[in-house]
Amino acid sequence: MQSPSPVQVVSRRTVNPPPRPRERIPLTTWDLSLLSADYIQKGLLFAPPPFPTARLVDHLEASLADALAAYYPVAGRLATDQHRDGGGCSVSVDCAGQGVEILHAVAAGVGIAGVIPPDADVPRVVRSFFPLDDAVNYDGHHRPLFAVQVTELADAVFLAFAYNHALSDGTAFWDFIAAWAETACARLCRSDAPHAPPAPVFERWSPDGGAAAAPVVLPYADLAGLIARPTQPPPPQRERMLHFTADSLEALKDRARQELLAAGDAAGAAGVTKFQAMCSLLWRCFVRARRVSPEQEVVFRASANNRARLRPPLPAAYFGNAIGAVSTEAVRASELLAAGGHGRAAAAVGRAVAAHDDAGIRARAAAWEAEKGLSAFRLFDPNGMFVSSSPRFDMYGCDFGWGKPLAARSGKANKYDGKVSLFPGREGGGSIDAEVVLAPEHMAALELDDELWAAVSPDVLPAREG
């Protein structure tokens, strides 16, 4: 029998933005494709603030309301409109200030060591910190597009965010969290300087070359029956955080380059990045841990930010989804694991990233327009690997007024065997934490992989200031 969760919610509040005119913001092709996916679930662990938790929740509530003045779509709901003239329907964000939620919870007996134990699996209790954990993005029609749970631990506080992925991608999500944190910090510091975080850009994009003012019409009378929801409990999973220092990443990059130079691929060697070197290492190790047949073809996939790749580029502050999946060509497992395979894998990842340019992005968007569908990230390739999130997200820069985070973690959303989520390393300097999710038998094999652990540094509990 499963033991009861130590996390108990003790209060729940609705936070509304300041009043403003009602507005509809249509979802784009990129947004609509995510309606069947889970909410984004990311969270930050903090040392306890130097004041009572009740004041902390009040402080976060007030600063969140301030942040929603600029990020007002976050406080809206999804709305579907029927198009009787030509048939079909469209989905928009109804910005009517319906509100977001802030929950206060207590995790009796749980402390920092129970949330981020060194060199061990991510404890299952972490998943209990996240609200809306059974929601898919389509549920934003009647559920908040954003909720935060403030969980009081024995010696820390965990802020767990649940955010509707049809509203925007991780780039815009972390911009919103950063703006909230800056507003909160300014409130506590009682700064006289005017506080104005960069304004989000809500103008829509479409693949036909211009801004999209009109909604995308889907060829369905109703979307509810098309939303893919899990019908069975997920298979067993294990997840671990793997820490790569900046020096280790540099060494991986150099190794991949040397292998490519030895193979006569000078162009491939010149283009190797730390991201490619780390991902290709994990790709090799995943294939080995799964004991994939030598003749089986395997593929690496990752999400990529489209903003700077488009011509003309989208603004950095574009608010919405502007991501696409890059994919390598299929590679036989035996080639990936052979001598020199790390370099070949890094070059394959590099080619996939290079091919994700303006023309490729527009072609994929046009293909979706021709055959519109609703993705579900729970459908995955059992021999594949998918990388999401980014170490470029400034998670550790989010100071809500009493210090920077001690750690970043995620909930159970959008996780499956072969999923990797990237975080900036706690110490900065170009270090990366990779959250890897595998079936238990695959994780057990990964833990015996000497090539992996030669590149991974031991994780330690963060030092607390003061």
C-alpha positions as a printed Julia matrix, in Angstrom:
466×3 Matrix{Float64}:
   0.0    0.0     0.0
   1.32   3.44   -0.92
   2.13   5.57    2.11
   0.26   8.88    2.43
   2.04  11.97    1.14
   3.75  14.11    3.8
   2.66  17.2     1.84
  -0.57  18.81    3.01
  -2.14  21.89    1.39
  -3.33  24.28    4.1
  -4.59  27.23    2.03
  -5.42  28.24   -1.53
  -5.87  31.73   -2.97
  -6.76  33.25   -6.33
  -4.53  36.1    -7.51
  -5.89  38.51  -10.1
  -4.08  41.1   -12.21
  -5.03  44.79  -12.08
  -8.17  45.53  -14.12
  -7.64  46.12  -17.84
  -9.71  45.87  -21.06
 -10.67  42.33  -22.02
  -8.62  40.89  -24.89
  -8.33  37.7   -26.95
  -4.9   36.44  -28.03
  -5.14  33.62  -30.61
  -3.0   30.51  -30.26
  -0.55  29.91  -33.1
   0.34  26.65  -34.81
   3.14  26.11  -32.28
   0.79  26.73  -29.33
  -2.04  24.55  -30.63
   0.22  21.56  -31.2
   0.77  21.36  -27.43
  -2.85  21.17  -26.27
  -2.54  17.47  -25.41
   0.78  17.88  -23.57
   1.21  18.32  -19.82
   1.71  21.62  -18.05
   5.3   22.78  -17.53
   6.35  21.86  -13.99
   9.51  23.49  -12.67
  10.42  24.48   -9.14
  13.05  26.18   -7.02
  14.34  25.29   -3.54
  15.2   28.19   -1.23
  16.58  28.69    2.23
  13.77  29.81    4.54
  13.09  33.57    4.53
  13.81  35.61    7.68
  10.1   36.05    8.37
   7.08  33.78    8.96
   5.63  31.7     6.15
   2.3   33.54    6.37
   4.1   36.77    5.5
   5.97  34.98    2.73
   2.73  33.88    1.05
   1.32  37.4     1.36
   4.52  38.79   -0.16
   4.45  36.36   -3.08
   0.75  37.01   -3.67
   1.16  40.79   -3.81
   4.22  40.7    -6.07
   2.58  38.12   -8.33
  -0.4   40.43   -8.83
   2.05  43.19   -9.78
   3.87  40.93  -12.27
   0.55  39.93  -13.87
  -0.01  43.55  -14.88
   2.5   43.01  -17.69
   1.93  39.26  -18.08
  -1.87  39.46  -18.03
  -2.46  36.47  -20.4
  -1.09  34.2   -17.66
  -4.16  35.07  -15.58
  -6.6   34.25  -18.39
  -8.23  31.04  -19.61
  -8.32  29.23  -22.93
 -11.47  29.72  -25.0
 -12.68  27.82  -28.07
 -14.74  29.59  -30.72
 -16.85  27.79  -33.3
 -16.61  29.02  -36.92
 -20.01  28.31  -38.43
 -19.31  29.92  -41.8
 -16.44  27.65  -42.84
 -16.68  25.07  -40.06
 -14.06  24.2   -37.53
 -12.93  25.99  -34.4
 -10.12  28.14  -33.06
  -8.55  28.56  -29.63
  -7.47  31.8   -27.97
  -6.37  33.05  -24.59
  -9.29  34.94  -23.07
  -7.55  37.68  -21.08
 -10.3   38.58  -18.64
  -8.3   38.44  -15.42
  -9.8   35.15  -14.25
  -6.75  34.65  -12.04
  -3.94  32.31  -11.08
  -3.62  30.22   -7.94
  -1.17  30.28   -5.05
  -1.23  27.37   -2.62
   0.45  27.09    0.78
   1.49  23.58    1.81
   3.47  21.98    4.61
   5.72  18.92    4.22
   6.09  17.58    7.73
   9.51  16.11    8.44
  10.93  16.8     4.97
  14.14  18.82    4.76
  16.76  19.8     2.2
  18.5   16.43    2.42
  15.2   14.73    1.62
  14.69  16.85   -1.52
  18.17  16.94   -3.06
  20.11  13.98   -1.63
  23.62  13.76   -3.13
  24.26  11.08   -5.77
  20.85   9.45   -5.51
  17.53   9.34   -7.36
  15.32  12.42   -7.19
  13.0   11.56   -4.27
   9.39  10.87   -5.18
   8.22  13.43   -2.61
   9.4   16.21   -4.95
   6.52  15.4    -7.31
   4.1   16.1    -4.45
   5.19  19.74   -4.38
   3.6   20.53   -7.76
   0.0   21.64   -8.3
  -2.16  20.82  -11.34
  -0.23  17.62  -11.71
  -2.98  15.76  -13.54
  -3.72  18.56  -16.01
  -3.06  18.73  -19.74
  -2.87  22.09  -21.48
  -6.37  21.81  -22.95
  -7.67  21.93  -19.37
  -6.74  25.61  -19.35
 -10.29  26.17  -20.59
 -11.49  25.75  -17.01
  -8.37  25.53  -14.84
  -5.77  28.23  -14.1
  -3.04  28.67  -16.68
  -0.58  29.11  -13.83
  -0.4   27.94  -10.24
   2.36  28.02   -7.65
   2.59  25.9    -4.54
   4.66  27.28   -1.66
   5.72  24.21    0.34
   7.13  24.82    3.79
   9.88  22.29    4.61
  11.68  21.67    7.88
  14.65  23.83    6.85
  13.71  25.32    3.47
  10.92  26.51    1.17
  10.09  25.04   -2.24
   8.29  27.11   -4.89
   6.71  24.74   -7.43
   5.31  26.26  -10.63
   2.72  24.67  -12.93
   2.31  26.58  -16.19
   0.21  25.9   -19.25
   2.56  24.99  -22.11
   0.05  26.07  -24.78
   0.46  29.59  -23.39
   4.2   29.73  -24.08
   7.47  27.85  -24.13
  10.15  27.67  -21.44
  11.89  30.85  -22.6
   8.8   33.0   -22.02
   7.89  31.04  -18.87
  11.25  31.79  -17.23
  11.01  35.43  -18.37
   7.71  35.6   -16.47
   9.17  33.97  -13.35
  12.19  36.3   -13.49
   9.92  39.35  -13.81
   7.89  38.15  -10.8
  11.08  37.57   -8.79
  12.43  41.03   -9.66
   9.13  42.6    -8.61
   9.12  40.63   -5.37
  12.71  41.52   -4.58
  12.06  45.22   -5.25
   9.09  45.13   -2.86
  11.19  43.73    0.0
  14.1   46.06   -0.69
  11.7   49.03   -0.84
  13.68  50.41   -3.74
  12.72  53.93   -4.87
  13.97  53.22   -8.38
  11.17  52.54  -10.88
  10.88  48.85  -11.58
  10.07  47.9   -15.17
  11.04  44.4   -16.37
  11.26  43.99  -20.15
   7.76  43.95  -21.59
   6.62  40.7   -23.19
   5.67  40.81  -26.87
   2.21  39.34  -27.51
   2.06  39.92  -31.26
   1.43  36.56  -32.94
   3.63  34.88  -35.58
   2.52  32.79  -38.56
   4.51  30.77  -41.13
   3.24  32.85  -44.06
   5.79  35.51  -43.25
   4.01  37.99  -41.04
   2.22  38.59  -37.79
  -0.86  36.46  -37.22
  -3.82  38.54  -36.11
  -6.46  36.03  -37.19
  -6.83  32.78  -35.25
  -5.78  29.45  -36.74
  -8.93  27.52  -37.65
  -8.78  23.82  -36.84
 -10.9   21.46  -38.98
 -12.79  20.03  -36.02
 -16.13  20.92  -34.51
 -14.91  20.08  -31.02
 -11.42  19.41  -29.65
 -12.33  17.76  -26.36
 -12.55  14.27  -27.83
  -9.19  14.65  -29.6
  -7.16  15.36  -26.48
  -4.87  12.45  -25.64
  -4.96  11.65  -21.94
  -3.18   8.76  -20.22
  -5.54   5.86  -19.61
  -3.08   3.74  -17.62
  -0.68   4.55  -14.78
   2.76   5.42  -16.17
   5.33   2.62  -16.17
   7.94   2.69  -13.39
  10.55   5.42  -13.77
  13.73   6.49  -12.09
  15.21   9.95  -12.4
  18.62  11.28  -11.48
  20.43  14.6   -11.72
  23.81  14.37  -13.43
  26.21  17.26  -12.86
  28.65  18.33  -15.55
  31.22  20.97  -14.61
  32.44  23.51  -17.16
  35.82  21.74  -17.24
  34.18  18.36  -17.85
  32.11  19.78  -20.71
  35.22  21.3   -22.25
  36.98  17.92  -22.03
  34.01  16.19  -23.69
  34.04  18.76  -26.47
  37.76  18.27  -27.04
  37.39  14.48  -27.1
  34.62  14.66  -29.71
  36.7   17.07  -31.8
  39.76  14.81  -31.68
  37.7   11.79  -32.76
  36.32  13.73  -35.72
  39.75  15.02  -36.71
  41.1   11.46  -36.58
  38.26  10.43  -38.91
  39.11  13.25  -41.33
  36.02  15.36  -40.56
  37.63  18.75  -39.95
  34.38  20.64  -40.63
  32.48  18.54  -38.11
  35.26  18.99  -35.54
  35.24  22.77  -35.94
  31.51  22.96  -35.25
  31.35  20.84  -32.07
  29.8   22.62  -29.09
  29.64  21.63  -25.43
  25.93  20.95  -25.85
  26.6   18.53  -28.7
  29.43  16.83  -26.82
  27.33  16.29  -23.67
  24.2   15.17  -25.53
  26.14  12.73  -27.71
  27.71  11.19  -24.61
  24.28  10.7   -23.04
  22.94   9.32  -26.32
  25.68   6.68  -26.45
  25.23   5.78  -22.8
  21.44   5.47  -23.14
  21.82   3.11  -26.11
  24.32   1.02  -24.17
  22.16   0.95  -21.02
  19.16  -0.25  -23.04
  21.22  -3.02  -24.68
  19.85  -2.0   -28.06
  20.43  -4.51  -30.87
  23.53  -3.54  -32.92
  21.49  -3.24  -36.12
  18.7   -1.2   -34.52
  18.52   2.39  -35.75
  18.37   5.07  -33.07
  17.58   8.78  -33.19
  18.39  11.79  -31.01
  15.85  14.61  -30.67
  15.85  17.93  -28.85
  13.72  21.04  -28.59
  15.19  24.21  -30.08
  14.32  27.89  -29.71
  13.09  29.3   -33.03
  13.29  33.01  -32.15
  16.78  33.83  -33.41
  16.66  31.25  -36.22
  13.79  32.9   -38.09
  14.37  35.58  -40.74
  13.53  38.15  -39.65
  14.09  36.91  -36.09
  11.36  37.06  -33.5
  11.95  39.42  -30.57
  13.73  37.8   -27.64
  10.71  38.77  -25.5
   8.21  37.05  -27.85
   5.56  35.55  -25.56
   4.25  32.27  -26.88
   5.66  28.99  -28.1
   8.56  29.41  -30.51
  10.17  25.99  -30.31
  10.64  23.09  -32.69
  12.04  19.59  -32.44
  15.36  18.88  -34.11
  16.17  15.29  -35.03
  19.32  13.52  -36.18
  19.33  11.08  -39.03
  18.87   7.46  -37.91
  22.13   5.83  -36.81
  22.75   2.14  -36.22
  23.46   1.4   -32.56
  26.68  -0.4   -33.47
  28.02   2.74  -35.2
  27.13   4.9   -32.24
  28.93   2.61  -29.78
  32.0    1.85  -31.92
  35.36   3.56  -31.46
  35.04   7.18  -32.54
  31.28   7.03  -31.98
  31.24   9.98  -29.58
  32.58  12.28  -32.3
  30.22  10.89  -34.94
  27.27  11.33  -32.6
  28.3   14.92  -31.81
  28.56  15.68  -35.54
  25.11  14.15  -36.15
  23.62  16.38  -33.42
  25.4   19.36  -34.96
  23.95  18.66  -38.41
  20.46  18.4   -36.95
  20.82  21.73  -35.16
  22.25  23.42  -38.28
  19.33  22.18  -40.38
  16.88  23.87  -38.01
  17.01  27.19  -39.85
  14.39  29.63  -41.12
  13.47  27.5   -44.13
  13.23  24.32  -42.08
  11.12  25.97  -39.38
   8.68  27.44  -41.9
   8.43  24.14  -43.77
   7.52  22.27  -40.55
   4.96  24.9   -39.62
   3.42  24.72  -43.09
   3.33  20.91  -42.87
   1.44  21.17  -39.59
  -0.99  23.64  -41.19
  -1.65  21.11  -43.96
  -2.38  18.32  -41.48
  -3.19  19.83  -38.11
  -2.72  17.61  -35.07
  -2.48  17.74  -31.31
   0.77  16.35  -29.93
   1.19  14.32  -26.77
   4.72  14.0   -25.43
   3.75  10.78  -23.67
   4.04   9.07  -27.07
   7.76   8.34  -27.4
  10.34   6.22  -29.18
  11.47   3.4   -26.82
  14.94   3.52  -28.39
  15.11   7.31  -28.64
  16.24  10.2   -26.5
  14.65  13.63  -26.2
  16.27  16.7   -24.62
  14.21  19.67  -23.44
  14.61  22.77  -21.29
  17.88  24.72  -21.42
  20.87  25.59  -19.25
  20.46  29.11  -20.64
  17.35  29.66  -18.53
  18.44  31.84  -15.6
  16.8   29.73  -12.92
  19.35  30.6   -10.24
  18.91  34.32  -10.9
  15.36  34.2    -9.5
  15.7   35.97   -6.15
  12.31  36.74   -4.62
  13.85  38.89   -1.9
  15.7   36.64    0.52
  18.39  34.98   -1.61
  18.95  32.93   -4.71
  17.73  29.32   -5.07
  19.64  26.39   -3.65
  18.44  23.97   -6.33
  16.08  23.57   -9.28
  13.9   20.51   -9.85
  10.86  19.46  -11.91
   7.61  17.57  -11.37
   6.28  14.45  -13.05
   4.92  16.2   -16.16
   6.08  15.16  -19.63
   8.42  12.45  -18.36
   9.16   9.1   -19.94
  11.98   6.64  -20.52
  14.69   8.52  -22.42
  13.71  12.08  -21.46
  16.46  14.52  -20.47
  15.83  18.01  -19.09
  18.7   20.47  -18.86
  19.27  22.97  -16.06
  22.07  25.44  -15.41
  24.54  24.14  -12.87
  24.21  25.62   -9.41
  27.73  27.08   -9.45
  27.27  28.74  -12.85
  30.26  29.24  -15.1
  28.8   27.14  -17.9
  28.13  24.03  -15.81
  25.02  21.95  -16.59
  22.74  19.64  -14.62
  21.0   16.98  -16.69
  17.86  15.39  -15.27
  17.64  11.94  -16.86
  14.56   9.7   -16.75
  14.86   6.0   -17.53
  13.1    2.74  -16.81
  14.52   1.21  -13.61
  16.45  -1.53  -15.43
  17.96   1.02  -17.82
  18.95   3.36  -15.0
  20.6    0.47  -13.15
  22.71  -0.23  -16.24
  23.51   3.47  -16.68
  24.85   3.59  -13.13
  27.51   1.05  -14.17
  28.63   2.99  -17.26
  32.27   4.01  -16.74
  32.27   6.38  -19.73
  29.41   8.39  -18.25
  30.71   8.6   -14.72
  34.15   9.67  -15.88
  32.46  12.88  -17.08
  29.94  13.37  -14.25
  31.0   15.16  -11.07
  29.66  14.24   -7.63
  26.66  16.27   -6.54
  26.85  17.87   -3.11
  24.35  19.68   -0.95
  24.46  23.44   -1.62
  26.18  25.66    0.92
  23.82  28.05    2.68
  24.79  31.66    3.18
  25.11  32.97    6.69
